[in-house]
Amino acid sequence: MTAEQAAAEELRQRIASQFGRSLHIRTLDTGSCAACEQEIRLLTAPHYDLHRLGFFFTPAPRHADLLLVTGPMIRAFDVAARKTFDAMPGPKIVVATGACALGGVYPADAFVHGSVGEILPVDVWVPGCPPSPLALLQGLLVAVDRLAEKAASLTFVADSLTGEVPG
Ligand code: SF4
């Protein structure tokens, strides 16, 4: 089994056991050159076939568990980025992808923040310019664990009608 296949199988098992077999991703481009998006798109090609692992992409923040962010966070985009994050239900997780998002390409100036972390609470950083699909898979693997930790720390209250406690 290759490293990619091993990482993929581990992801599939964790999503199946911890998230009811599906986890939804909202991508957010904050000013990238589009090469990071090409690598993310490759994950859905037959070779990686991200959907078989339980990951699905959604355009709706309200349906998303994970925000996958690329680019150096241009200032014109920070309100939209915050609104997207705020619209996601909790528990939620932010994965910053690529050297731009990590703050390693553009210094802050009048037009750009220089790092996604300046605006969003990043949980997982995936380096690379662009990151390879395997690096993205490994980042998602870490993110699934962090998300499970967040979900486990939630306190649920009983339904006032049935008395049942979700979770
Ligand atoms: S990290 Fe590299 S590939 Fe990704 S958006 Fe920045 S310059 Fe482009």
Residues whose N, C-alpha, C, O or C-beta is under 5 A from the ligand:
A	BS01	SF4	S32 C33 A34 A35 C36 G71 G98 A99 C100 G128 C129 P130
